[in-house]
Amino acid sequence: MPEDRGKTGVAATTAGTPLLASRMAPPPLPEPVVLRPRLLRALDEGTAGPVTLVSAPAGWGKTTLLASWWHAVAGAGPGAGVGWVAVEAGDDSDRLWTYLAAALRAATRETDGRSEPPLPDRSPRPDQLELLAVALAAREQPVLLVLDDLHRITDPAALTGLEFLLRHAEGRLRLLVGARAGLPLAVHRLRLAGELTEVGPDELAFTGDEIADLLTAHGVVLPVAGVRRLRERTGGWPAALRFAALALRGRPDPARWVEQFGGDQPDVAGYLNEEVLAGLDSETRDVLRRTAVADTVCTGLADALTGRADTEETLAGLASDGGLLRRDDSRPPWYRCHPLLADLLHAELARLPADELRELHLRATGWYADNGRPADALRHALHAGEWTRATDLFVARWPELAPYDGDGPTGPAPAPPPADAVRHDPELALACAAERAHAGDGDAAAGHLRMAVEAARSLPAPRRDRFRSLAAAVELALARLAGDPSGVRAAADRLRAAHPPAPLPAEPRGGDAVTDADVRAVTETALGLADLADGDLRAAAAAFARSVSTSREAGRLRTELVGASRAALLHAVRGDLRAAEDLAREALALPPCHGWACRLDCGYAYLALAVVALHRDQPEEAEANLALAAPATGEAPAGAVAALCRAHLLRDAGDLAGGHRTLVEARERLADRPGAGELTHWLIAAEADVRGARGDLDTARSLLADRVRDGAAPVESLAVALARVELRAGDPRAADRTLPDWQAPEAADWPLPVRLDAAVLDAVLARRAADDRRAGRILERALDLAAPEGYRRPFTRAEPGVRDLLAAHLDAGTAHWPTVSDLVRGVDEPPDGPPPGPGPAELDEPLTERELTILRYLQSILSNVEIAAELSLSVNTVKTHVRNIYRKLDATRRRDAVRRARDLHLI
């Protein structure tokens, strides 16, 4: 029946039943509208399959996205018909099908102009469904149908007809569904069949650029740092961002307002209560509120806080719904509240009776203390006002309270203890200082330390000695927090001097007292971190070697992780690949590396594995580990190592300009690092090599020559790079004169990659001089050096002519015949231009940006679970993308997909 959209809002009547126009078309878009092309593309690509599901809690922009897409498609002209049905609470099967029939009629009329299919006006009988499926299957164009708020259908039987059509309409029915949790559609079956495209909170969250666009549309100017902070506070939640944008209009200091923005703002709190929390039952709401006393919770902690034994199912359900809780990939999993929801729950906790709140903190204290989390135990003991317990925890376990990784709490700080309690026991103020230092609040920690020192003047001599040792430990933590290397070294000296040879008395640990090994572990770790921050890699390596040994002796897993992860990287850059790989994997296997904590330390371990993979010429492994190393690259020395890796990979891919840009940026970050001479030289050598490969030999030579002559810091890497430039310039004699003696006794202390590069270049020069016997001897010695560590890159990515040199070496005879034979097949002569061959356009259906990202991860050994964790996606979303990748690449397994992608130069 034709539509009649009049002033009454009635779109049509079917069998005498009026249909509301407002349910047959999307609602007006909120003004101002911010277009999000990446999401519109995701929906476009999703409509190639049967079902696209946009699923998230309230306020995540599901309807706005679907409406934006609908308007874009509807504006494409004839043949772009899309039906729209807004589902309402109370819709039964008959009422739903009344609207479905009307929407399908409208959509089928607009697609290819054929006669309307036989559409029932009520819940269809099986024979009617079969006729409808046949009619849909016969159409030239698929019918697109948007179903918004489909979670409001509570009876799964109401959707059985739609599911039948999806199975039997030969792909001519495509659904776009907007829903919250509890969707009655057979999502799991669709997901397993690869017939579901999912857009969830991870995708719906605004990016930094989208937030900037939203603020601009609202007439708000906010600095980049403010945009970044707003994204951190909101998690990209669209509703909260729109509240913020509206509130920021006309603010004299928007950046300051953003710092104060939180879930306790009236508009945000009201929306959270009415739209997000109102649908939860009282028991689930109680679990959320009680567990909010902790920043993150696992099932064991949640059980302890609630006094229940069934929180596992509740937490998993809240996480699966998306938006309320996020879970990590550890076992058992840990859960974290959305930042704004955490603010609201903290406000609710503050309104609890004092005794009830204190009991929650006491439960948290006990659980954390019994489960190896002393910093959290100390914080909750202070919140509970348990001064003696807090002091005992600090005295017994201060080595585990050092601030590493920025992994401190995000909740409110404990109230300071009464002055009388501090005068009675100055170590209580030290405990408060240690807790604040661990939280990253240096000013508050310094204030507590001053109070402790003042109160300690009246302590008797034995207590004063212990206090001096503990105060030095806090001073060391504050110096590290302030980024003061000289202060770190001075505080480390004071701590070692103040610590007596006998263990400090510490009854709370049941005799497991702080030992001299603890002091050495903490001080060596702090010194290693200071040296590394300076860029002094050799001094840092020595300190971390001692740190790992003493941490293991003391049994301090957290300190061991800090030392082992960085020691692994330092082994890798020196060329000790096997030691680096072993240490990195040991670090990643340590319990503190599981979950959200310690991401910085884990980043160092992954960066070490990236360097190892690069030298073994495993670019896919290197790429994957570089992505996982991202948290560490914010620190300049680690960022420089990552830049070296990235530049090599970019050069291998033919992107010389990108490699050059990466190296220059990394060198700028090291400019103020007094000890970073060697690391800076590596960057300069790599930059000169890239310039030489681009044909800019004069600039490459100027980068190197003066520095080689000056001889400041180790220059062997620069000398090897300069010799390579001279060879490229066609002057092998100059190259031979410049090349340092890699076989001299002092060369044993060079980084092994530099020594191998020199050796291979020396062999090339010998062959050019027609001294094949010498070239063979040099090459054999280089292979002797490379074999124990598994090096390939110095041979496979070296100078032109290396392939011929290796092939000749096979004929002449070598102790490394299998290796050389494999290298001959793997040598990649430097390309003159972009790689030939087919490009991405040859795919019938191009990969999306997200699929390309996941495809790059598929080259690694990471599981789908690990890929999901790194990309902050659900595992099911990753699996769906993987199935789409397989389908588009015509592959049935991971290896085949990667091989096909490489053939197409997608990766």
N, C-alpha and C positions, 0 to 999 in steps of 0.2 A: 504494500500500500504506500502511495507517495507520502512524503513527509509534509507536515504543515506546521512550521515553527512560527507560531504566532506569539502575541503578547502574553498569552497565558502560560508560556513556557512548556507547552505540550508539543513534543516533537512529532508524534504520530499516535494512531490508535491501532491496536491489533486485537481483532476479535472482541472489540468493545472495550479493551483495556487501554487506558491512556498511558503514554510513555513520556517521561520528563525529558525535555531537551537538554537539561543540565547534566543528565546522565549519559547522553549520547555524543558528547563532544567534550574535549578537555577544558578545564577551567581557565580563566584568564591568567596569563603569566604574570608573576609579581614584577612590579616595576621598581627600579630599573632591572632589565634582564641582562644577565651575563652569559653569553654564549660559551659553551664548553665543547669545542670541536672534537676533542679526544673521546668524549662520552657519546656524542652523536655518531661518530665513526664506529664506536663499539656496538651501538644499536643497529646501525646499518649492516655491519658484518654479522651480527647475531641473527638478523632476519634471513640469512642464508640457510639457517637451520630451523627446526620445528619450534623451539621455545627459547625465548630470551627472558631471563628472570632478573628483575631489578629488586633486590631484597635488602632491606635495612629497617632499623627502628624508625620511629617518628622523627621528622626534622632533617632527614638526610637527602631530601630533594628528589625523591622517587617520582612523584607526580609532576614536578617541574621539568624534570628531564624527559619524561615520556611526552609531556605536552609540547616541549620544545621540538622534540623529534617529530611528533605528529604534525605540527605546523610546518616544519621544513618539508616533510613528505607531501602534505596536502597542497603546498604551494608549488609542487613540481609540475602541476598541470594534469591533464586528463590521463587516466590510466594509473594514477598513483593513489587510488582510493584505499583508505585505511579506516576500519571500524573502531569505534571507541565505546566501551561500556565501563561506567563507574559503578562498582559493586557497593551495595549498602548493607548495613547490618540488618539481619532478618530476612534477607533474600533466600527463598527456598528454591528448589529445583525449577518449579514452574515459572516463578517470577524472573529468575536468572535467564532462563531460556527465552522468555518473552523479549528481553533486551538483546540477547545474543542473536535471535532471529532478525530483529530489526537492524542490528549493526551489520550482520552478514549480508542482508539485502542491499544496504547502502554501499558496502565495500565491493560486492560482486558487480553491481551496476557500473561502478566507476573503473573497474580494472579492464575488462575486455569487452564489455557491452553485451555479453551473452544474456540469455534469459535467466531469470532468477532460479536458483536451485530450489528443490522442494524443502522449504523451511518450516518446521513445526512451530506453532506458537506456544506450546507448552513443552514440558519435559518429554523428549521424543521416545517413541517405541523403538525396539531393535530394528524393525523393518524400515522405519523412517530414517534411522541413522545410516543404514546401508545405502539407501537411495541418495541421501545427502553426500555420503562419502564418494559414491560413484560420480555424482554431479561435480563435486569439487575436483576430483582427480582428473576429470576431462577438461578442465580449464587450462588455458594457455599460461595464464599468470597466477601466481599464488595469491591467496586472500590473506591480508594482514589484519590482525585484530588485536587491539590493546585492551587489556583487562586490568583496571586499576583497583587497588585495595582488595585483591582477590582473597586475602587472608580472612576477610569478613564472612566468607562461606565456611560454615562450620560442619556441614554435612558432606563428607567425601562423595557420597552417591550423586550429589548435584553436578559433579564434574566428570562422571564416568562417560557421559556422552561426548564431551570434548576430547577426552583421552582416546576414545574409540576413533574419532575423526582424525586425530593426530597420527594414529597407527595406520589408518586405512585410506587416507585421502592422497596418497602418493606425494606427500610433501607439498601439497597445494594449500594447506592451511598453516599459517605461521602466527604464533602467539607472542605478544610482548606483555609480560605480566609484571605489575607492581604489587609488592606485598611486604608485610612485616613477617614475623615468625609464625609458625604454625600453619603453613600453607598446605591445604588438603590435596594438592596436585601430587602426582607420583614423581617427585623430584629425583629421588634416588635412582629409579629405573632410567629416567631420561639421562641422568648424569653418567651412569654406567654405560649407556648406549652411545654416549658421545653426541647426544641430541640436545644438549642444554648449554646455552651461553649464560654466564652469571656475571652480574654487575652488583657488587656488594659495597659495604662501607669503605673498604680500602680504595675502591675505584671512585666512589662518590665523594670522598674527602677532597676538599679544595687543595690544589697545589699552591705554592707560594705565588706563582704568576697569576693564578686565578683569583687569589685573595687580593692581590694588588689591583686586578681589573675590577673586582667588586667594590673596593674602596674608592677607586677612581670614578666608577659609575655613581657612587653616592656623594661625590664631591669631597672626599677625604684624602688628604695627603699624609702619608705615613712613611717614615724612613724604612730602609730595607731591614734594619735590625728590628723595628717595630712589627713589620709584616712577619718576620721569622718568629718573633715572640708570640704574636697572635695565633699563628699556626700551631705552635707548641701548646698554647693554653687551650685551644679549641679542638685540637686533633683534626682540623679541617672540617669540622661538623658544620654543614651549611646553615642550619637554623641559628646556631650561636654566632656565626660570622655575620649573618644579616642583622641580628640584634646589635652586635658590636658596631657594624657600619652605620646603623641608624643612630646609635648613641654617640658616635664619634663626630657627627655633624656639628660644626660650630664649637668644638672643644678647643680651648686655647692651647692645650698641651696634649695632643692625642697620644704621643709616645708614652707619657707618664700614665695616662688613663689605661692604656693597654697593659702596663705592668700590674695594675690593680684589678684588671678584668678577671672574673672568676664565676664559678657556678652558683655562688651565693648572691649574684646580682638579681634583683627582683624579677626582671623579665625572664632571665635564663632559668632561675629557680622555679618560677611558675610554670614555664613550659616543661621543664623536666618532671615536675610533680604531676602535671595534668596529662601530658602526652606520653611520657616514658615510664614513669614509675606507677602510675595509676592502674595499669593493667596487671601488676604483679600481685600475687597473693601475699598475705601478711607474713607467712613464714619465709618466703623468698626475700621480701623486703627487709625482714629482720636479719637474715644472713648477710645481705648487702651492707646494712648499717653496721653490724658488729665487726665484720671483716674490714671495714673501712678504717679501722684503727691502725691497720698495717698498710704499707704502700703496696705490697704484693702479697698474695696468699697462695698457699697450696692447700690440698685437702686436709693434711694433718693440722696445719695451723688453723684453718677454718673450723675444724672439729673442736680444737681446743678453745677457740674464742666463743663458739656458740654452745658448747656443751652437748653437741649432737654428734651422731656418727654417720650421717647421711648427706653431708654437704657436697660430696663429690658430684652427685647427679645435679644438684642445684647449680653449682659453679659451671659445670659443663654445659648445662642448658642456657645459662646466661651468656656464656661465650659463644655458643653456636648461634644464638639469635643475632649476634653482631652488634657492635656499638656500645653495649653496657660494659662488658668485660672483654679483655683481650688475653689470649693465652700464648705462652711461649712454646718452644718445641722440646723442652726438657722432659725428663721422666723421673718423678711425677711432674705434671705441668704446674706452672705458676701462673696466676691470674692478676691482671692489673685493671683498675677502674679507669674509665675515660676521665681525663683531667677535670672537666667541669662537673661531672657526676661526683668525683671524689671531693671537690669543694663543697658541694651540697651536703654530702654525707658527713663530712667533717663538721659542718655547721650543725647538723642534727646531733652528732655525738656531743658537741659542746653543750647542748641543752639537756643532756641526760643528767640524772642525779649524780652527784660527785662520787658516791660510793659505787654506783654501777659502772661509771667510767673508769674508776680506779681498778675495779675488779678486771675489766677488760685488759688494761695495761699489765696487770700482774699475770694474767694468763699468757699474754704475749711474751712477757719477760721469761717466764718459765719455759715456754716452748722454744724460744730462740736460744736460750742458754743451753738447753739440752740437745740442740740440733746444730751446733757449730756456727751460730750467728751472734757472736758476742756484741758487736756494735749495735745491732737491733735490740738485743736484750738490755744493754745499757740505756739506750734511749727510752725504752718503755719503763724501765725501773725509775728513771728520773721523772717521767710523766706521772708515775704512780706515787711519787714522793717517798720511794723506798731508798732513803739516803745511804744506809749502811750497805744494802745489797748492791747499789750502784757503785759505791766505792770499792767494794770487794771485787766486783766484776772488772773494774778498771785495773786495780792492782794486780790481779791474777792474769789478766788477758790483754794488757795493753799492746803487746806485739801484734795482735790481730785487729787493732783499732786504727792502724795507720791509714790515712786517706789515699786510696788508690782508685784510679779508673773513674773518678767522679760518680761513684755508685752510692752516694749518700742518700738519706731520706728526702722526700719531697713534702711531707706533711708539716704541721706546725711544730715549732721548736718547744722543748719542755720549758716550763716556767723555772726561773732560777731558784735555787734552794734558799731558805732563810739565812740571814747573816749569822745567826747563832749557830746553825748547823755547820757552816763553813769555819767559824772560829773554833768550834769543837774538833773538826776534822778537816784541815786544809786540803787533804787529798780528794775530798768530795768536789771542791772547785776544780781540781785537776781533771777529775772524771767528767765534769761538765765541759771543760775546755776540750778534752779529747772527743767528746760526742759532737760538739759543734765543729771541730776541725774535720771530723769524718763527714759531716754534713756539708762541708765546703763553706761554712760561715766563719771566715778568718777573723773578722772584727769581734764577733761575740766570743770566739775562742780566746783571743788575746785578752779580752776583758776578764774572763774567768781566770786566766793564768795570772794576771796581775793581782787579782783578789786572793788567789791561793798563795802567791809568794808573800804578800803582806801578812796573811794569817799564819804562815809557817814560821815567822820569826820567833815565836814562843815555843816551838817544838823542842823536845829534848834531843840530845845528840844522836841516838840511834835512829829515831824517827826522822830527824833532819837529813841524815844520809840517804835514807830511802826516798824521802821527798825529793831530794836533789836529783836522784836518778830518774824518778818518774817525771819531774818537771823537764828534764832534758829531753825525754821522749816526746813530750808535748811540744817543746820548742822545735824539735826536729820536724814534727808533723806540720807546724805552722810555717817553717821555712820552706818546706816543699810546697805547701799550699800557695805561698807567695811567689813561687818561682824564683827563689833566691839561692843560686848554687853555692855562693860563698857562705851564706847563712846555714845551708844544709851541712856543709863540711865542718863548720864550727860547732854546730849542734851535735853532729855525730861524734866529734872528738870529746865533747863534754859528756855525752851519754856513755861512751866507753870508759872515760876517766871516772865517772861517778858510780858506775856499776861495780859492786863488790864482787870478788871472786866466787863467793858462796851464793846459792840461789836466794832470791828475795822471798821472805815468808809470804805465803799466799794460801791461806786455808781453804778458800772457797773452791779451789780446783782439786781438793782431796789429795794434796801432796804433789800435784803436777805443777811445780812452781816454775816461774820465769827463770830461765837459765842463761849462762853466758852465750850459748848458741843462739838464743833468742835475740840477744843484744847484737851479736855479730850479723845475724840474718837481717834485722831491721836496718842497721847502719849501712851494711854493704848494699842492700837494695836501694836505700836512699842515695848513696853515693853513685851507684850505677845510673839511677834516674837523672841525677844532676849532670853527670858526665854526658849521658845521652842527649839531654836537653841542650848542652853546649855544642853537641856535634862531635865530641871526642869519642869516636867509636872504639878505639883500642883500649882506652881507660875504662870505658863502659863495659866492654867485653870481659875485662879482668874482674871488675867489681861484680858483675852478674854471675860469673863462674863461681865466685866465692859465695854469693848470695844463694844460689841454688843448692850448693853443698850444705851450707849452714841451715837453710830452711828445712831441708830434709832431715838433718840431724835434730832440729828442734821440733819437727812434726807440724810446721806451720804451712798448711796447704795454700792459703791465700798468698802468702809471701812467696812461696815457691812458684806459683803461677805467674806472678809479676816478673820474677827473675827468669824463669824458664822461657816465657814467651819472647822476651827481649833478647835473651842469650841465643835463642834459635835464630832470630833475625840477624844478629851480629855474626854468628857462624855462617849464615847463608851469604852475607855480603863479603866475607873473607874467603868464601869458596869451599868451606867444609860442609858439603851438601848433605852427606849422610848424617852427620851430627845434628845439623839444622833440622832435617826432616824428623829425626827421632825425637828431639827436644820439642819441636812444635806439636807433634802428635801426642806426646806425653802431656804437654800443657793443656791441649784441648780435651784430653781425657780426664783431667782433674775435676773433682766435683764442683769447685767454685766457678768453673767455666760454663756450667749449665745454667740456662735461664737468662734473665735480662741482665743480671749482674755481670761485671767483668767483661763487657763487650770490647773495651779498649784493649785489654790484655789478649783476648782471643783474636782481635784484629792484628796484633803483632805476630801471633802464631800463623795466621793465614797469610800475612805478608811474607813471612819466611818461606812458606810453602810455595808462594807465587814466584819468589826468586829462584827456588830450587827447580820448579817446573820450567822457568825461562831458560836456565842454563842447560837443562836436559832437552831443550827444544820441544817442549810440550805446550804450545801456545794456548790451547783450549783450557788446560789445567791452570795455566798462569792467569788467564782472563778470569776464570771462575773464582780463583783464590784472591785475586785483586779486588773483585767485587765484595767478597766477604771481609776483606781487610779495611774497608772504608772507615770504620770507627777510629783506627790508628792513624790514618793519614792526616788527621787534623793537627798532629804534632809535626813540626817542621822536619826533623831528621827522618822520621818514618815516611813523611810525605815526599821527601827527596828520593828515597829508595823506591817508593811506588812510582814516582815520575820516571825514574830510570827504566823500570820494567815497562811502564806504559809507552814510553818513547820507543823502546826496542820493538814492541808489538805493533805500534803504529807504523814504524819504518818497514817492518816486515810486510805490512798490508799496503805499502806504497804511499802512506800518508806522511810524507816528510815534513810538510808544514805543521801538521798537528804534533808530530814528535818534537820539532824544534820549539814550538810554543810551550809545550809541557815542560821541557827542560829549563827554559828561561824563567818561567814562573816559579819553578822549584828553587832555582838558584837565588832568586830575589828573596824568597822566604828564609834562606840561610844567611843572608847578608850580615845579620847582627849576632851570629853564633861564633864566638871566638875560637872554639876548638874544631870547627867544621872544615878545616882546610882540605883534608883528604876526601871527604864526601863532596865538597865543592869541586875539587879537581875531577872527580868521576863525572860530575854533571857537565863540566866544561869539555872533557874529552868526548863525551857522548854528543854534546852540541856541535863540536867541531866535526865529528864524524858525520852527523846529519848534514851539516853545511857542505862538507866535501862531497857527499852523495848527491847533493843538489847542484854540484858544479861550482859552488862558491868557494874555491880553494884559497883565494887570498885572505878572505875573512877567517876561514878555518885556521890558516897558518898564523894569522895575527892573534887569534885567541890563545894559541899554544906557545909560540916561540919564546916570547919574553918570560913567561912563567917557567918554562923548562930551564932557561938560562938562570933565572933567579934562584931556583932550587928551594923555594920556601915550601915546607911540608913535603910529604912524599910526592914525587913528580913522575914516577914510572908510568902511571896511566896516561899522563899528558905526553910523555915521550913516545909511547907506543902510538898514540893517536896522531902525533906529528909525523912519525915515520909513515903511517898509513896515508896521510895527506900528501907527503912527498911522492909516494909511490903512485897515487892517483894523478899527481901532476906530471908523471912521466919521468921522474928522476930517481931511479932505483938506488943510485949511489948515495944521494942525500938521505934516502930512506934508511940505507944500511948504516950510514954514519950516525943517524939520529936514534936508531933502535937501541934501547938499553940491553945490557948483557943479562938475559933472563936465566942463564946457567951459572952466574956468579954465586958464590956462597950467600951473599946478602940478599939475593933474589928469593931465597927460600922464605923470606918474611913478607914477600909481596902477596897481595890477594891473588888467589889461584886464577880467577878469570883473567886478570891482567897478564899474568905469566903465560897462560895458554894463548892469549891473543898475540903476545910477543913471539911465542914459539912458532905459531902457524905463519905469522908474517915473515919470520926469519926463514922458514922453509920455502915460502913463495919466492923470497928474494934469492935464495940459493938456486932454485930451479931456473929463475930468470937469468942467473949468471952461468947457466949450463953446468952447474955442479950438482948433478942428480944424486950422486952418492951422499954428499953432505945433506942435501934436502931430505933424503930418505932417513938418514940418521936423526936429523932434527925432528922429523915427523914422528918417528918411532918413540923418541923421548917425550914428545908432547902427548902421544897416546898413552905412554906409561903414566904420565901425570894425571891424565883425564880419566882413565879407566876406573880407578877405585871409587871415584865420586859420581860416575855416570854422566860425565859431560858430553854434550853433543853440539851445542850451539857454536863453540869456537871453530868447528869444522863445517857445520851445515850452513852457517850464516856469515862466512868469512869472505876473504878476498876472491875476486875472479881468478879462476885457474885452480882453485883448491880441489875441485872435482877431478881434474886431470891428474893432479898431484896424488890424490888418494888412489885413483885407479892404477897409476904407475906403481904405487907402493904395494898394491895387491900383487901385481906381477912380480915385483922384486922379492916378495916374501916378508911377512910380518908376524909377530907373536899375537897380534890382535886381529887376525883375519876375519872372524865373524863381525867384529865391530866395524872394521873398515869397509867390509862388504855392505853392511847396512848403511853406513855413512855415505857411501858412493850413491846409493839409491836415494838418500835423503837430502843431499846437498841441494840448496836452493840458490842458484846464481842470482845476483841482484837484478831485478827487472828494470828495463829501460822505461817502462811506462806502466799504466794500470794493467792489472791482470786481465788477460784475454778470456773469452768464453761467455757463456750466456749469463744474463743478469736476472734480477728478481722479477722483471716484467714477464719472464717466460712462464711464470706460474699462472694457472687459470684463475686462481683466487689468491691474491697477495696476502702475506702474513700481516697481522696487525702489529702495532708497536709493542704491545705487551707480549704477543707471541714471539716476536723477534728477541725480546729480552729473555724470555724463558728458554728459547732455543739456544741462546748463548750459554745458559746454565746447563743445558742438557749435554754439552760437551764435557762437563766435569763429572766427578764421581758422586756429586751430591744427589741425595734421594729427593723425591717430590716433597717430602716433609721439610727437608732442609732448604730447598728452593723456596717453599712457601714462607718459611721463617725469615729468610733473607729479604724477600720482597714484601713482607708484611701482608701476605695474602692468605686466604684459607687454603688448606690442602686440596679441597674439592675444586676450588677455582683453578689451581695449578693443573690438576688432573684434566679438567675440561680443556684448558688451553693446550695441554700436551696432546689430547685426542684430536683437537683441531689442527695442530701442527702435523700430526701423522696423516690426517686426511688430506690436507693441502699438499703435502710433500709426497703423497702416495707411498707412505712407509708404514710398516707394521711393527717396528721396534725402534728403540732409541738410536742404536748404532746406524741403522739404515737412514733415519731422519737426518742425523748429523752428516753422514756421507753425502746425501742428496743436497743438503743445504750448502755444503762446501762446493759441490759441483756447480751450484747456482751462484756462488760467491755471496751468499747471504750472511755467512760467518767466515 
